[in-house]
Amino acid sequence: MQGSEFIEVETNVRLHIRDWGQGKTIVFIPGWPLSHEMYEYQFTKLPKQGYRCVGITLRGFGKSSKPWGEYTYEVFADDVKKVLEALDLRDVTLVGFSMGGAIALHYMARHKGERVSKLALCGAAAPSFIKRPGFQYGLEPAAVNGFIELCYADRAKLNEDFGKIFFRSENAVSLKLGEWFYHMGMEASPHATAACLIALRDTDLRGDMAKVNVPTMILHATQDKICLFKLAEAMASGIKGAKLIGFENSGHALFYEEKEKFNAELMNFVG
């Protein structure tokens, strides 16, 4: 099925897939509220260096199906498993950004790391996106509640506001590139956009970290305003043998703002 652009994971639910290149396989899970298109500057580089890059746009986002129903880390982890099986991918490096990092971590725990030989968590919204009892490092729950309320009142403003804190500064990237990310977010289902904010707020993955049993690299920007650097330090201490690499010149979008370093670290890790 290599080259297939859509994979059906359940009746009438098809995920948009990008499958470029040949070689060691890297599977990319995007963050909220984006599609695999966010990894453009990985997909234009890494296949030329001898890697097979597979991007999975999660249900509810991009060009994937947008069903009514549940949008939980369990649903997403199961969808990832079905894609890996459909493409018969093995020994992959699983890369997750932001919410995609939380999903990648949950996949490792829920499916015992099946078909995955290495894990890369990038600006990951894990082990907990919010502050909660015994964990004081995430966003305030009230801030996420504000995002949810804005999603139902003015989703366009939610995406605009999110874009302002996504990069190191509001002027860190070109106006047109910022607009591209904005439109990518607007392509998402409004139901999925809100439901995933609820999942980000309510899911506690602290218990998943001890279940990771593959080499793990954590890439995280020190200036990240969305997933604070303290989250990376918590994952580095909670995942056995994890290696933490800080990015000094990025906001949340380290995969773009420091793409040369990001790509080099990823290729070095995959080998």
C-alpha positions, 0 to 999 in steps of 0.5 A: 500500500505504499503511496496510498494517500488515504487509509480507511481505519473504520467504516467511512473514516479515512485518514490522509497519509503522506508516504514519501521516500525509501529507507528507515521509516519515520512516522510523523503525528501532527499537533493540534489543530494541524495536519501532516502538512505542518511537517513540510520542511521535514518531508522536503529534506529527509527523503532526499537523505534516504529516509521513508517519511510517513505523515498521518493526519488525524481524524477530524483534521486536514483532509482526513475524515471528520466524523462526529464522535469521540476524539480521545488519545485512545481513539487516536492511538488506535488509528495510528496502530491501524495505519502502521498495520495497513502499511505493514511498517515495522521498526519505525521511529515514531515522531509526535509534536505537541498533542501528537507527542502525547498521542505517541506516548499513549500509543507506546503504553496502550499498544506496548510500542508495537512496530516502534523501535524509537520514539521522538517527542517534540514540543510534546503536550505530555505528561500533562498539558495542564497543572493538576494535583502533584504536577505544577508545570502545565498551563492553568486549566482555566486557560484551556477552558478559555480556548474551548469557549472561544472555539465555540464562539469564534474559532477563527479568533482562537486560531489567530490567537494560537498563532500569536503564541505558536512561534518565538514571537509574533514577528518570528516568521513571515506573514504568509507562513503564519497565514498558512498555519492559520488556514491549516487550523481552520481546515479542522473540524470544529467538533474535533478542535474543541474535543481535542482541547478537552482531551488535552485538558483532561488526560493525565499520561504520567503513568504512561512514561514508565511503559516506554521501552525504546530509545527516546529523544525529547526535542523541546524549545526553552521559549515554548509558551504552549508546552512549557519546557518543564514538561520536557524535563518531566518526561526526561526524568519519567522515561527511562534513558530519555535524552533531552535536547533543548532548542534555544531559538524557537517557540512551540514551532521548533520543527520550523523555526530551527528546522536545520537543527531539528532535522539533523537531530532527528536523522542522527537519532534514527541513524 
